Amino acid sequence: MRFLFVMDPAETMHPAKDTTFAFMRGALARGHESFHCLPRHIANEGRRVTARARAIRVADAPPHTELGPEQELDLATLGAVFIRKDPPFDPAYVHLTHQLELVKDRVLVLNDPRGLRDANEKLFAFHFTDHMPRSRVTADPREILAFVEAVGGHAVLKPLDGAGGSGVVVLERGDKNLRSLADVWTSEGKQLALVQEYLPAIRTGDKRILVLDGKPLGAILRVPREDDVRANLHVGGRAEQTSLTPAEQAAVAAIGPKLVEHGLFFVGLDFIGERLIEVNVTSPTGIQELARFLGRPVEQDVIAWVEARVNQRRA
């Protein structure tokens, strides 16, 4: 099969960490051809959607990526299109989803373009409030201050469109910066923000559970630095081996069908202290760390699922 990866520049991939790199490696191992393009290289004339793309081969040894000459691909002739563009989910990203929605009836698009538009990675978690910590979305700084008091004087404030831990701050009763933070993160009452109760379990880690077609592939524990509340690996968190608790298994069983309903087939669910924090749908990471802990190429499980899905659609 031929797979197209719509993503950031190929040279930005870290060969030992990047999930997209692992997908390309897994596709190559299973006999498929991969192509790379940037979102701006997608075009459509009527319902015919094309890409100015380059064949790409990846390897664990340098040079890690090898790109062929640019060519035009008709997306309807491919096996699958992987949307792996990192956030922000900005107007250009929205336009990309609209273009790919024109062709998703003729090629598997992972994740579904409409599902990506529907599922803000912070707000989508509110479909599963039974599994969340106490949380509030508001643009009113006064409501943020009241929430901090209501949850015992310790909370976490986040922008709705942030990614990778960007903009996450801890709010504490008595902090002279508290009012200023609430004003800044809401643009003085003009922009929504998410405030959640602080979960002390963050000191032992943030668990990333990778989910494929509604079922867990496995999990990694991301442990923050001593001087940071964020456990994201690219800001200094470290990955440790872990497994799902019974409560987390029950949560994934409840969340999985909703993900599948929206065409969100490869997803990263983040838990702290068995409470759901975020639903990552744009370009979830962690599969390389999971593969090392499990001692096998887990990315090939995803590629095998894509193969089966494509063959099912073609039958």
LINBELCOR-V617133 format. One record per helix or strand of 3 or more residues. SS is the DSSP state (hx for helix, st for strand). FROM is the first residue (numbers start at 1). LEN is the number of residues. If there is no record, write none. Layout:
ss/from/len
SS/FROM/LEN
SS/FROM/LEN
This chain:
ss/from/len
st/2/6
hx/10/3
hx/19/11
st/33/5
hx/39/3
st/42/4
st/48/11
st/65/10
hx/75/3
st/80/5
hx/91/11
st/108/3
hx/113/6
hx/123/9
st/135/4
hx/141/10
st/154/6
st/169/4
hx/178/8
st/193/5
hx/200/4
st/206/7
st/215/9
hx/233/3
st/238/4
hx/246/16
st/266/7
st/275/6
hx/287/8
hx/299/16
